Amino acid sequence: MSRVALARVAVVGLVGLTLLSWWLTEDGAGAWVLAGISLLKIAVVGAVFLELLRSWPGWALISMGLVAVVLGLSAAFVG
């Protein structure tokens, strides 16, 4: 898949996840569900736009771990 096609798929995915999070917020979803959707959005941004797939895989794991900790703590405080 070319970089342009991958970027287009990522944009559509991000818009879809954003619409899903808006809908779930209006529906009264919990903080943990919204944190999970946010984690997916950050994974898409990290994998495509920051091109973590081409760099050392450890950077992707470290960044995703830090993001998961921040979102988990945020959801724990909110929820």
N, C-alpha and C positions, 0 to 999 in steps of 0.2 A: 504494500500500500504506500502510495506516495505521501510526502509530507503535507501537501495541500489537502489531499483526501482525508488524512488522519486529523488534520486541524479542523476540517469541516465536520467530521464525525464528533470530535470533541466539543465543538461549539453547540451542536444539536443536543448532545448528551448533557452539557451543562445547562442549557435552557430547559430541557426536560426535567432535570433534577431540581432546578429552581422552581419550576411550576409545581412539581410534586411537593416540594417543601411548603410552598404557599398554600396549596390545597390541604395538606396535612395540618398546618398551623390553624387554618380556619376550622378544620374538623376537630381540633382539640387534641392533637397528638402530643405525646409526652416529650420531654426534653431529650430522652435517650434516642428516640426515633429521629428527631431532628439533628442530633449530633451524628448519628450514623449516616444520614444523607449528606451532611457537611463533610464527613470523612470521605465519602465517595467523590464529592466534588473536588476536594483537595487532591485526591488521588489522580483524578483526570487531569487537573492542572499540572501536577507534578510530573506525571508520566509523559504528557504530550508537549506542553508549552515549555517546561524547563528541561525537557529531553533527558529525564533520569534513566530512561531505558538504554541510552547509549553510554552512560557513565558507569562508574563502578557501582554494582548493585547494593553495596553497603550504604551508599548515600541515600538511596531510596528507602531502605529499611530504617535508617536513623531518622530521616525526616518524617516518615510515616509514623514511627514510634512516638516522636515528640508531638506530632499533631494529635495522635490518639490520646496521649496523656492530657494535653490541653483541653481537647473536646470532652474527654471523660470527666475531668475535674469541673469543667463548666456545667456539664449536664448534671453532675452531682449537686452542685450548688444551686442550680435553678430548680431541679426536680426535687 
